[in-house]
């Protein structure tokens, strides 16, 4: 049976049961739980330091009203990073390459920021649709454009994460296939291709972390406009 390059993005099933729920629950099993001891081990200390630094940088531009989202943003960041990193392992499935999952994360969180803005400060929230000093003739057009850009935000969040991870996985598979095919024919070229594959894998590790950070950072910026 000939496999397509896109078969790696199909949701795995067992006896007709989708296993994406198992893939989504796996990251929470890997994180160590805090203990009641006075002194933590190195892993817990490193995890705590990373979470503190990330939360500090993320909430720096936010007003105190937005600090209530600290736990949600930090948990989402760790969740996405873990899913993206586990997806780089061989014979694994990356749930964040599914647009439906990313949109399921982006739309409710974006909608929550919009609802908070409309409830707490409706005048300022609606004022974002019309920049100050706009000529009278351009007011209807700009309102339509700003409204469309507002509703495109969750789509951009989901598509950005999906496209970057999908493109990275496809490149890795293409270069790995090329290295495997060239090995008996041109060993020198195959070694160079394998070196390129190693460098690309390091790049994808960075992309996996950066895209998770960008996803949460953009959500925090949307929240900043509405608190």
C-alpha positions as CSV (number, residue, x, y, z in Angstrom):
1,X,0.0,0.0,0.0
2,X,1.4,3.4,-1.0
3,X,1.3,6.0,1.8
4,X,0.8,9.6,1.1
5,X,2.9,12.3,2.8
6,X,-0.2,13.6,4.4
7,X,-1.2,10.3,6.1
8,X,0.9,11.4,9.1
9,X,-1.7,14.1,9.8
10,X,-4.7,11.6,10.0
11,X,-6.1,11.2,13.4
12,X,-5.2,7.6,14.6
13,X,-8.0,5.3,15.5
14,X,-8.2,1.9,17.3
15,X,-11.2,-0.3,16.7
16,X,-12.9,2.7,15.2
17,X,-12.3,4.9,18.3
18,X,-10.3,8.1,17.7
19,X,-7.2,8.3,19.8
20,X,-6.9,12.1,19.7
21,X,-8.3,12.3,23.2
22,X,-5.5,10.0,24.5
23,X,-2.9,12.2,22.7
24,X,-4.4,15.3,24.3
25,X,-4.3,13.8,27.8
26,X,-0.7,12.6,27.5
27,X,1.0,15.9,28.2
28,X,-0.6,16.3,31.7
29,X,0.8,12.9,32.7
30,X,4.3,13.9,31.9
31,X,4.5,16.9,34.1
32,X,5.7,16.3,37.7
33,X,3.2,17.2,40.4
34,X,4.3,19.5,43.2
35,X,5.3,17.8,46.4
36,X,4.7,18.8,50.0
37,X,8.5,18.8,50.8
38,X,10.3,22.0,51.6
39,X,12.9,21.4,49.0
40,X,12.0,20.4,45.4
41,X,14.1,18.4,43.0
42,X,15.9,19.9,40.1
43,X,13.1,19.2,37.6
44,X,10.4,20.9,39.7
45,X,12.7,23.8,40.4
46,X,13.4,24.3,36.6
47,X,9.7,23.9,35.8
48,X,8.8,26.5,38.5
49,X,11.5,29.0,37.3
50,X,10.3,28.7,33.7
51,X,6.7,29.2,34.6
52,X,7.5,32.2,36.7
53,X,9.6,33.9,34.0
54,X,7.1,33.2,31.3
55,X,4.2,34.5,33.4
56,X,6.1,37.6,34.3
57,X,7.0,38.4,30.7
58,X,3.5,37.7,29.5
59,X,1.6,39.7,32.0
60,X,4.0,42.7,32.0
61,X,2.0,44.8,29.6
62,X,-1.4,43.8,31.1
63,X,-3.3,45.7,33.7
64,X,-4.1,44.1,37.1
65,X,-7.5,43.0,35.8
66,X,-5.8,40.8,33.2
67,X,-3.7,39.0,35.7
68,X,-6.6,36.6,36.4
69,X,-5.7,34.9,33.2
70,X,-2.2,34.0,34.3
71,X,-3.0,30.3,35.2
72,X,-4.9,29.8,32.0
73,X,-2.2,31.3,29.7
74,X,0.6,29.4,31.5
75,X,-1.3,26.1,31.3
76,X,-2.1,26.7,27.6
77,X,1.5,27.5,26.9
78,X,2.9,24.4,28.5
79,X,0.1,22.3,26.9
80,X,0.9,23.5,23.4
81,X,4.7,23.2,23.8
82,X,4.4,19.6,25.0
83,X,2.0,18.6,22.2
84,X,4.3,20.2,19.6
85,X,7.5,18.7,21.0
86,X,5.9,15.2,21.4
87,X,4.8,15.4,17.7
88,X,8.5,15.6,16.6
89,X,9.2,12.1,18.0
90,X,9.0,9.2,15.5
91,X,5.7,7.3,15.1
92,X,3.7,9.9,17.0
93,X,0.7,12.0,16.2
94,X,0.6,15.8,16.5
95,X,-2.9,17.0,17.5
96,X,-1.9,20.6,16.9
97,X,-1.6,19.9,13.1
98,X,-5.4,19.6,13.1
99,X,-7.1,22.9,12.3
100,X,-10.3,21.8,14.1
101,X,-8.4,21.5,17.4
102,X,-6.6,24.8,17.0
103,X,-9.8,26.6,16.1
104,X,-11.4,25.0,19.1
105,X,-8.8,26.6,21.3
106,X,-8.6,29.9,19.5
107,X,-12.3,30.8,19.1
108,X,-13.5,30.4,22.7
109,X,-10.5,32.3,24.1
110,X,-10.8,35.1,21.6
111,X,-14.5,35.3,22.2
112,X,-13.9,35.5,25.9
113,X,-11.6,38.5,25.5
114,X,-14.2,40.2,23.3
115,X,-17.1,39.5,25.7
116,X,-15.0,40.9,28.6
117,X,-14.3,44.1,26.7
118,X,-18.0,44.5,25.8
119,X,-19.1,43.9,29.4
120,X,-16.5,46.0,31.2
121,X,-15.8,48.9,28.8
122,X,-18.2,48.8,25.8
123,X,-17.4,52.3,24.6
124,X,-13.7,51.6,24.4
125,X,-14.2,48.2,22.8
126,X,-16.5,49.6,20.1
127,X,-14.1,52.5,19.7
128,X,-11.5,50.1,18.3
129,X,-13.6,49.7,15.2
130,X,-13.2,53.3,14.3
131,X,-9.8,55.0,14.6
132,X,-9.7,58.6,15.9
133,X,-9.6,61.3,13.2
134,X,-11.2,59.2,10.5
135,X,-12.7,61.3,7.6
136,X,-16.5,61.2,7.5
137,X,-16.7,59.5,4.1
138,X,-14.4,56.6,5.2
139,X,-16.3,55.9,8.4
140,X,-18.6,53.1,7.0
141,X,-15.8,51.5,5.1
142,X,-13.4,51.5,8.1
143,X,-16.0,50.1,10.4
144,X,-16.6,47.2,8.0
145,X,-12.8,46.6,7.6
146,X,-12.1,46.7,11.3
147,X,-15.1,44.3,12.0
148,X,-13.8,41.8,9.4
149,X,-10.3,42.0,10.9
150,X,-11.7,41.4,14.4
151,X,-13.5,38.3,13.3
152,X,-10.4,37.0,11.3
153,X,-8.3,37.0,14.5
154,X,-9.3,33.5,15.7
155,X,-8.9,32.1,12.2
156,X,-5.4,33.6,12.0
157,X,-4.5,32.1,15.4
158,X,-5.6,28.6,14.3
159,X,-4.2,28.7,10.8
160,X,-0.8,30.1,11.9
161,X,-0.2,27.2,14.3
162,X,-1.6,24.6,11.9
163,X,0.4,25.8,8.9
164,X,3.7,26.2,10.6
165,X,3.6,22.7,12.2
166,X,2.3,21.0,9.1
167,X,4.9,22.6,6.9
168,X,7.7,21.6,9.3
169,X,6.5,18.0,9.5
170,X,6.2,17.7,5.7
171,X,9.7,19.1,5.2
172,X,11.2,16.7,7.7
173,X,9.4,13.7,5.9
174,X,10.5,14.9,2.5
175,X,14.1,15.3,3.4
176,X,14.2,12.0,5.4
177,X,12.7,10.2,2.4
178,X,15.3,11.8,0.1
179,X,18.2,10.8,2.4
180,X,16.9,7.2,2.5
181,X,16.5,6.9,-1.3
182,X,19.9,8.5,-2.0
183,X,21.9,6.4,0.5
184,X,22.6,3.4,-1.8
185,X,22.9,5.6,-4.9
186,X,25.0,8.6,-3.7
187,X,26.2,8.1,-0.1
188,X,28.0,11.5,0.1
189,X,24.8,13.4,-0.9
190,X,22.8,11.2,1.5
191,X,25.1,12.2,4.3
192,X,24.7,15.9,3.4
193,X,21.0,15.4,3.3
194,X,21.0,13.8,6.7
195,X,23.0,16.7,8.1
196,X,20.4,19.1,6.6
197,X,17.7,16.9,8.2
198,X,19.3,17.2,11.6
199,X,19.6,21.0,11.3
200,X,15.9,21.2,10.2
201,X,14.9,19.1,13.2
202,X,16.6,21.6,15.5
203,X,14.8,24.4,13.7
204,X,11.5,22.6,14.2
205,X,12.1,22.2,17.9
206,X,12.5,26.0,18.0
207,X,9.4,26.5,15.9
208,X,7.4,24.2,18.2
209,X,8.2,26.4,21.2
210,X,7.9,29.7,19.4
211,X,4.5,29.0,17.8
212,X,3.1,28.0,21.2
213,X,4.5,31.2,22.7
214,X,3.1,33.3,19.8
215,X,-0.3,31.7,20.2
216,X,-0.5,32.7,23.8
217,X,1.1,36.1,23.3
218,X,-1.4,37.1,20.7
219,X,-4.2,36.1,23.0
220,X,-2.7,38.2,25.8
221,X,-2.5,41.2,23.3
222,X,-6.2,40.7,22.5
223,X,-7.0,40.6,26.2
224,X,-4.9,43.8,26.7
225,X,-7.2,45.7,24.4
226,X,-10.3,44.7,26.4
227,X,-9.2,45.1,30.0
